[in-house]
């Protein structure tokens, strides 16, 4: 895999959400979770990383008919600058 | 063998066995005295009917037949039955065919016996050779062609003379009977050698039937008058041969296939059960392997994300199946 290196200066209060494709490509009734995720993230981005993760997980569970398990592995990580 | 010897026959069962043979023989003898033509016609008609039944049953159950013996017998005896019927109709005194002598029925008789012995030799040869067996439809054509050619030879006088009025049986006829008997003997030997392909009951029936046929053929070398004693005796042997053939037919084509089918179903069920247990074992072992692999995978995932001043982290991981392929970690560079 070729990734390009670049530098970015982050300001205090920046929150970054990392995830694998298992999360965004999970489908339910023809909708990808990737279409819903940004909204959930923005709504909760002021919370602590643990709470953001919990909020996303709960939202995903509702989206995915009550299960946290997807068709692919799901990993997500939140990094927040204080 | 010992089991057979240990059976103690009571007087009553002996009497029953004796009556089973003596009663029909007695009745048929009385019938032959009353009207020999009627006796002959009944025995031959019965033979033709059994041959026809053998064909109908054998042909229509050919797809379930466990060995091809019954198919060959069915086809062969169809031809034999037809020729035997003509033999019966052409018998001296019947007045069906214009040639009202003993030659035509004797020729038909010999012709039918040749087909019969070829059928049995063919059956013995193909017994247990399921892979090399020709298609039944093809065999039917062969047998019918043989029958038609034989009838043409007989009715158009190409067939050797078998009976001379005033002299009796010709050398050809007597020689043929010996040849045919030799053929039956050979078939019997082959059947015995290949007995693992037959049930004991069928083997016994077939060998007894062959023995009776040979006795019947031997009787037919001896008569001078076609209404004489040895002709009567030959037809008596034939009568018992027919009853045995009928029993073999019922056993092999009607009762056994279903028993065999049932046995096969039970065996398949047991096999499936065994396979299912094996599958479960394999599944369990695979599961254990998966658990181990998962443990290894989980070990590679960080328990605690690094504490970096000014930055906080949180992570979530959920594998799709038991064993995942996602990895993540945080490093302070």
Contacts between the chains, C-beta under 8 A, distances in Angstrom:
chain1	res1	chain2	res2	distance
A	18	B	328	7.7
A	20	B	326	5.1
A	22	B	320	6.5
A	22	B	326	6.9
A	48	B	312	6.6
A	48	B	314	7.4
A	49	B	312	5.2
A	49	B	313	5.7
A	49	B	314	3.3
A	50	B	314	4.4
A	52	B	314	6.7
A	53	B	314	4.4
A	53	B	315	7.0
A	53	B	316	4.9
A	56	B	316	7.5
A	57	B	316	5.8
A	68	B	318	4.8
A	69	B	318	6.0
A	69	B	319	7.7
A	69	B	320	6.5
A	70	B	318	7.1
A	70	B	320	5.7
A	71	B	320	5.8
A	72	B	320	4.9
A	73	B	317	7.6
A	73	B	318	7.3
A	73	B	319	5.0
A	73	B	320	5.0
A	73	B	324	4.3
A	73	B	325	5.6
A	73	B	326	4.0
A	74	B	316	7.4
A	74	B	317	7.2
A	74	B	318	4.6
A	74	B	319	7.9
A	74	B	320	7.4
A	74	B	326	7.5
A	75	B	315	7.2
A	75	B	316	7.0
A	75	B	317	4.8
A	75	B	318	7.8
A	75	B	326	4.2
A	75	B	328	5.4
A	76	B	315	7.0
A	76	B	316	5.1
A	77	B	313	6.6
A	77	B	314	7.2
A	77	B	315	4.4
A	77	B	316	7.7
A	77	B	328	5.8
A	77	B	330	7.7
A	78	B	313	6.7
A	78	B	314	4.8
A	78	B	315	7.5
A	79	B	311	6.1
A	79	B	312	7.7
A	79	B	313	5.5
A	79	B	330	8.0
A	80	B	311	6.8
A	80	B	312	5.0
A	80	B	313	7.6
A	81	B	310	6.3
A	81	B	311	5.7
A	82	B	310	5.3
A	82	B	311	7.0
A	82	B	312	6.5
